Structures are given as C-alpha cells and as structure tokens.
Amino acid sequence: MRGEYMVFSPLPARGGHGATETILKIMDQIFNKKEYIYLGQYKTPLIYNWLLQNWADNKTGKRYGLPKLDGRLLLLDGHLFICKKDWEKIEEWTRKTVEEKNNKSFESIFKLTKEKTDNMLSIAKKLQENKGLNIGNFGMFFKTMNEMEYPWFFMLPMNDELEKFIKKKLSSSNLPGDYLQLFLNPYRPTLLQQQKREIIEIIKELTRLKILDKINKLTTQKTFKFLKNHQPEAYKKIKAHISKYQWFGMMHMWGEPFSEEIFLEQVKNISAPKTQEKKVNLPKELKWLQKHTQKLSYWRNYVAEICGVASYMALNKLEEASKIIGLSYSDTMWLAPQEFLDSLQKKKTLPKKTIEKRRESFGLIMNNGKIIISTGENLKQYINYALEKIVKNKKVKGTVANKGKAKGVARIVLSPNEIGKVRKGDIMIASETTPDFVPAAYRAAALVTDIGGITSHAAIISREIGLPCIVGTKNATRIFKDGDLIEVNANKGTIVKLK
C-alpha cells in the first residue's frame, strides 16, 4: 500500500449522544427557516452518502458559466433534502436559458457531464488495473465520484423547471398534455437501452434455433450446460453479453453484478417497447427545447450508468481492501471515506458496534465545515417528526412517464438489497430508480417514484420495458406500505389504495 490520498472532512464523533443532539439542534433551525427542500427517500451506504456532501464544484461551475451554489445536503436515513436556494438558483438559470434560447448554456451542462464521467471512468480503470492497493488511487476514486454528482444534482431542478415550461407551452398551444412524453426519449441510446436491444437479438437467435421454450423451463445450471454442449455459438454470445454488462446491477459501490440468473430472468420477462414516439408538428420553440431535453435525458441517465460501471470496476479492489481492514465488504460500506483510508493504513479501527448502529439508521449533515454522523433512536424519532412537518400531502399524484393502468401489491424498494421482494405483477414504488433496480422492474406491473421527472431513469426505463409509470410523486414511499393493494392510473397520473 502506497501513495498520497485526499484528506476528507474531519471525522466526527462515532455517532454518539452528542452528535445526535447536535444534528437535532441544527435540523430544528433548518426546518423552522425552511432552508431545505425534501426530495424523497433513497437509501445508499454511508461511504457513498458521505460523498454527496458538498456536491457543488463552484470552481468548475464558474468555468462553465454556471451559478455559484451552496452544495449542502441533509441525509437522514435515506431521506434526502437539498438547499432551497440551490434549487431556486438552478431553476432561475434554466428559465433564463430557455427564455434566451441559449444553446451554449445547455451545451455547457452536457460538456460538464462528459468531463466528469470521463474522469470517473479513467480513475476507476486506474484503480482496477493497478497492481496491489494504492491508497492514492482509492482517494482519487472517492474524490472523482463526489465530483460526478455535481452535474447530476444540477439536472434535477433543471428537469422540474423544463417540465413546468413544456406543460404550460403545450396548454397555451392547445396541444394534448401527453405530448410531454415526446420529450422523454434520450437523443441516443443509453447503455441499458443498448443492453436490452442486444438481449432481444439473442432471444431472436434462440427462437430461430427453436430452443427458447426449452431453456425457459430449465434451471440456470442446466440451461448453460445445455447451451455449452449443444449450441456452443449461442453459448459464447450469451457469456460475452453477460461479461460486457457485468456492471448491470451495481450502483453506489453496492449491489450485485450481472449474472447468468439475471440474464435468464430478463429473457423470460423482456419484450419490445410498447410505446412508440409520435411524429407531430410541435411549435418551433418546443421543437428547439425537445432537442435539449432529450440530451438532458441521456446525460442524466449516463451519470447513473457510469456510477454503476465505476462501482463494478472498483469492486475487486474494495473487497481486497476490506480483507486487509478486517471487515466484510458489506461492513466496509458503512465507513466514511476517510475512515476507510485510515483503516487501510492501520491508523484506526472502527468498532463493529458502531457499524451496526449505522446500518440500522444514520444521518449526515454539514456543520461548520465538518460532516456529522448521527445514529440512535432519537434520530429516528426526529426523522418522523421532520417528515410530518414537510410531507403533509396525503394524495399521491405525479407526472405520467409512460401511460397505462395496473393493479397490484405495493412493494416499497428503497435500496437494491430490497429488489428481491418484487414479484411478478407487483407495483414497485421507489424514491428513484437507478440501473441496479432494473432487474426488479422487469417483474413489476407498474413503476412509481418519489423523485424524478421527464428525464429521470424511471421515465426512460419504463418506456423501454413498456411499464405504466408515474414519477415525481414526492410522497409515494411514505404513503403506501408493503402489501397494500393499489391501482396505478398512468393515464391521469394518480395512485390510489384499494380496499
């Protein structure tokens, strides 16, 4: 182990009573002043959550002509709050960009996204290919993943502001509201769209060989044994496909790599997209905006995909480092980046009890330049109190991402660890979907999210799979419970609980 590494924010107390009291006091001030906007709940491991803090890179932003931002987030057991001033600044920047028809401003955010994702791939590859464990490479990996969040978070309020403008313009032009979906499709195929199209070609080949029905009835082990012995060319194609998309199922440094089992599940459930883009004559202003919105859709989803790719590329090195630290890979995910680096250098050891507390529930907040980690029952109680103050609306309504209707059992999925509970015909309700949620989406009858709009991952994947989908409800994961019988009306954008 060698090399210099980035020093992150000073570490807090290990989530004790003092840290909890501090975070409760800060949150009380925040909610009284209404400084933050609630986005929804999405659980990720602490090592990744830590990287979301100070997501805004104002030095780079200035170079691209973007507004100066605060960049703080409040993360409470997966509940995500963003600075209201940041949200409003980006909305204002977006409105001005549209009003001035400023192509350069749109392109600046896309160029920024390409810069950050290219950097992420480069650093992840260096970490993956370097012999031994280089501390400096781990530090750069964490730093670069933090920097990649900048364009992703920037595009959230951009999406909302663009959606409002498009809806208003459609209404004033006497055009149907469902024309909003014309702005969804990425301007070029995302990685997961490419993956699906490749697997459809494999299905066509298996059908031509008259073996699709046979392998759908076999176990995974028997299927691949049969293919290897009787259809070696098809076997090679399938193994190459699985190898190419090993990152599929990984995200935020956790999840499970693409496997033979997941491949066969896709083969059984996959179908061609049911939604085809209409060709209509849009007003000139909307036609101009459609081009940029479809680019935004691509790049926003590309960031999520590259996070999955980078997570997979770093997997072996992170597992190797975990063994040296003396923790399981799963336990390592609950260290802060600095704790990980210090543990790898044998400077400190985090007690197992502390890790277990963080697994159960944790909060992260910036205070005077330091990130505080809070755990404990008091934190849980305050989370419920804070959400009751903020999420008051009990009606569940959102933006239609893909039309259709479905009835089924609700399954609340807050992390990739929970996708296994989604069964065929269930309604999957998530805060936001990312590539590691896709295997469950193939089993679902409909998809509902708290976060997201016309350019979100859920909007894209629902149209690709052919699922009724409603996004941006803000509160679906709070209102519904696992086991509720619900009806999704993705023609009207409503979700209701059935008696």
Stockholm file with secondary structure:
# STOCKHOLM 1.0

chainA/1-499         MRGEYMVFSPLPARGGHGATETILKIMDQIFNKKEYIYLGQYKTPLIYNWLLQNWADNKTGKRYGLPKLDGRLLLLDGHLFICKKDWEKIEEWTRKTVEEKNNKSFESIFKLTKEKTDNMLSIAKKLQENKGLNIGNFGMFFKTMNEMEYPWFFMLPMNDELEKFIKKKLSSSNLPGDYLQLFLNPYRPTLLQQQKREIIEIIKELTRLKILDKINKLTTQKTFKFLKNHQPEAYKKIKAHISKYQWFGMMHMWGEPFSEEIFLEQVKNISAPKTQEKKVNLPKELKWLQKHTQKLSYWRNYVAEICGVASYMALNKLEEASKIIGLSYSDTMWLAPQEFLDSLQKKKTLPKKTIEKRRESFGLIMNNGKIIISTGENLKQYINYALEKIVKNKKVKGTVANKGKAKGVARIVLSPNEIGKVRKGDIMIASETTPDFVPAAYRAAALVTDIGGITSHAAIISREIGLPCIVGTKNATRIFKDGDLIEVNANKGTIVKLK
#=GR chainA/1-499 SS CBCCCCCCSCCCCSSCHHHHHHHHHHHHHHHHHTCEEEEEECCCCHHHHHHHTTCCCHHHHHHTTCCCCCCCEEEETTEEEEEHHHHHHHHHHHHHHHHTTCHHHHHHHHHHHHHHHHHHHHHHHHHHHSSSCBHHHHHHHHHHHHHHHHHHHHHHHHHHHHHHHHHHHHHHTTCCGGGGGGGTSCSSCCHHHHHHHHHHHHHHHHHHTTCHHHHHHSCHHHHHHHHHHHCHHHHHHHHHHHHHTTTTTEETTEECCCCHHHHHHHHHHCCCCSCCCCCCCCCHHHHHHHHHHHHHHHHHHHHHHHHHHHHHHHHHHHHHHHHHHTSCHHHHTTSCHHHHHHHHTTSCCCCHHHHHHHHHCCEEEEETTEEEEECSHHHHHHHHHHHHHHCCCCCCBCEEEECCEEEEEEEEECSGGGGGGCCTTCEEEESCCCGGGHHHHTTCSEEEESSCCTTSHHHHHHHHHTCCEEECCSSHHHHCCTTCEEEEETTTTEEEECC
#=GC SS_cons         CBCCCCCCSCCCCSSCHHHHHHHHHHHHHHHHHTCEEEEEECCCCHHHHHHHTTCCCHHHHHHTTCCCCCCCEEEETTEEEEEHHHHHHHHHHHHHHHHTTCHHHHHHHHHHHHHHHHHHHHHHHHHHHSSSCBHHHHHHHHHHHHHHHHHHHHHHHHHHHHHHHHHHHHHHTTCCGGGGGGGTSCSSCCHHHHHHHHHHHHHHHHHHTTCHHHHHHSCHHHHHHHHHHHCHHHHHHHHHHHHHTTTTTEETTEECCCCHHHHHHHHHHCCCCSCCCCCCCCCHHHHHHHHHHHHHHHHHHHHHHHHHHHHHHHHHHHHHHHHHHTSCHHHHTTSCHHHHHHHHTTSCCCCHHHHHHHHHCCEEEEETTEEEEECSHHHHHHHHHHHHHHCCCCCCBCEEEECCEEEEEEEEECSGGGGGGCCTTCEEEESCCCGGGHHHHTTCSEEEESSCCTTSHHHHHHHHHTCCEEECCSSHHHHCCTTCEEEEETTTTEEEECC
//
